[in-house]
Amino acid sequence: MSKKMLADIMRQAQKLQQEMQRLQEEAKNKTVEATAGGGMVTAVANGAGQIVSIKIDPEAINPEDREMLEDMIVAACNEALRRAQEMVQTEMAKLTGGLQIPGVGGIGDLLGGIT
């Protein structure tokens, strides 16, 4: 491999890294929403893999059945996080041209491997 080819590869890798950093910053500002219990609980997650808000319909609050509310909260949060990861993967696929690059593509990758 010539020095020119190696230099080109290094430039492309650096450009990809910069684009991934840009995507990471943008992902923090993008959100997705998921509901559970027929809309009784709504969770919003961002592209950084954080739950940014939870809304609970007052009718869902039943002191007699706390477990059902807890289950709805967990379900809404899990679905919101799944959708956020899907959103990030879609954006990464645009960036990489659909190539499956090991270690690239999920929220965990954006957060340095932490999910």
Secondary structure, 3 states (H helix, E strand, C coil): CCHHHHHHHHHHHHHHHHHHHHHHHHHHHCEEEEEECCCCEEEEEECCCCEEEEEECHHHCCHHHHHHHHHHHHHHHHHHHHHHHHHHHHHHHHHHCCCCCCCCCCHHHHCCCCC
